[in-house]
Amino acid sequence: MKTLHLLFFALFTVLLSCNSDSKENLVVFVKYKTQPNKNIDAVVALKTLIGEVEKEEHFKQIKMYIDPNDNSNILLYEEWEDESYYKNEHMKTEHLQKFIGESSTFLAGPPEISFWKLNTVYE
């Protein structure tokens, strides 16, 4: 239930920050669960990864959220200009493949990834 509240908060934040330029962008939520006492390792690795992802073509923005009631839950909010790029070229980048290879030392398993498109902006 706490994770659901965090997801709704993140989605609400996304909707508040939307503008006409971002209507076609792909929004990606990536939910990670860390191994016990490995949340700091995960955050450090994710910050390193984000530093590389920010240099990628079609990247718009990324935000990291940590569940205040369970810091083993980490949620990334990502926004990309090109869905095809994200699902293909981005997934094959050296920095992402390196992160995936190293993540078994601090993540409890693979992340849950969901894709979203903006439907309506309320102002």
Buried (B, 14 or more C-beta within 10 A) or exposed (E): EEBEEBBEEBBEEBBEEBEEEBEEBBBBBBBBBBBEEBBEBBBEBBEBBBEBBEEBEBBBBBBBBBBEEEBBBBBBBBBBBBBEBBBEEBEEBEBBEBBBEBBEEBBBEEBEEEEBEBEEEEE
